[in-house]
Amino acid sequence: MLPRLVTSVPGPESRKLAKLLRRHESRNITFVSPGFPVFWEKAAGANVWDVDGNRFLDLTSSFGVATAGHTPRWAWQAFSRQAKLLYHGMGDVHPTAAKAQLCRELSRITFEKWGAGAAKVILGCSGSDAVEAALKTSFLATKKQGFIAFRGAYHGLSYGTLNIIGRMDFRNPFRQQLRDLAKLVPFPTSLEALPALEKEMRAQASGKEIGAILVEPVQGRGGEVFPPVGFLKMLRCVADDLGLLLIFDEIYTGFFRTGSFFACEREKVVPDLICLAKALASGYPISACVGRAKILDYWPESDGEALHTSTFLGNPLGCALALEALRLWQEKDIPARVLTAENHWRKALAPLENLKGVREVRGRGLLWGIELVDSKGCPDGCRAGQTVEASLAHGLILLSGSEGRNVISLSPPLVLTEKEISAAGKILHLILSRHAR
């Protein structure tokens, strides 16, 4: 179904719920304005309906989670089958078969597929969980507390990840409670930037405190930033030369978000640890830190009390849904479908490049960014926010990204049709043209 002009957004029920939320939720969580937000009631495929009956096209996949679309039949069937048997267990004491099977499958689709032998896994509930497991694993394996990370990088907002995040807007309010565990270096956007970056990284790692490099192969919340080909190979070379671990955060980029099963496969670079979440279970909160067995074996054998666990680790519902999602992502036609969608998006967004204030339209696969700047060439976060609100009134759900909040971020689901993609591009062109004037 195509988006349609929505005449009342937010509608009366959404406005009523917004007032209720403002009374009882921390005011820092949900942004509320006269034109934002709407309250979701149901979703299917790429479509979302709010409590007032308005229908929208979701161009975010709900933070990149619903890459396969919302509430697909296979997902709720798997959920129903598992819920009838068991919907909570004792993941680190008395696990389920699904947990063991998921760990086995995660090893098979990563390090075994890459020819690096069997892998081992630490499951979690969120992307932050997966990254924190990687941070702890790095310390146990290297006995070094520091990391090389990248400016603009987003790895979650827990206290562990705030110590190494490249987004100062999230880090600065809590700086007094944090440690500077990361040496931040620029995230490259051109091949010419790689020699200077490599020199800086080698200099930063010359001390005794750096144990690993942590990187998103493509920056997502940093503004859909795509590095040049050769970047990941350079990182692998630096890590090998200096005895560092190489950790890929593929929480956002995994499962065909950037065109390949994992973004690192584009350069055929194998990390030491890889962090996964979001589309892993197509909507259920579960994550994984997957790594070379010899590195995960730096964790001590359990003596009956795990050093890193949580109440919901290995939740049977999450494991069952993840196993079904992994079957979907391994279907033979998925790469071709993603490539077709990429071509449709490239065509639909190309006219935006000629609009005033649009510095760049960039993307690959199912991840696209429209960078907006003002007349002086500075990040125009205000215009990006206005575009997100205006798009909602035209039936499109969007987000803005980057530290300057000036990039219109699209992480659409695979199930959008060519006609829907074309219509979305025309609506964005209309809105950005009006705002330019």
Buried (B, 14 or more C-beta within 10 A) or exposed (E): BEBEEBEEBBBEBBBBBBEEBEEEEEEEEEEBEEBBBBBBBEBBBBBBBBBBEBBBBBBBBBBBBBBBBBBBEBBEEBBEEBBEEEEEBEBBEEBBEBBEBBBBBBBBBBBBBBEBEEBBBBBBBBBBBBBBBBBBBBBBBBEBBBBBBBBBBBBBBBEBBBBBBBBEEBBEEEEEEBEEBBBBBEBBBEEEBBEEBBEBBEEBBEEEEBBBBBBBBBBBBBBBBBBBEEBBEBBBEBBEEBEBBBBBBBBBBBBBBBBBBBBBBBBEBBBBBBBBBBBBBBBBBBBBBBBBBEBBBBBEEEEEEBEBBBEBBBBBBBBBBBBBBBEBBEEEEBBEEBEEBBEBBBEBBEBBEEBEBBBBBBBBBBBBBBBBBEEEEEBBBEBBBBBBBBBBBBBBBBBBBBBBBBBBBBBBBBBBBBEBBBBBBBBBBEBBEEBEE
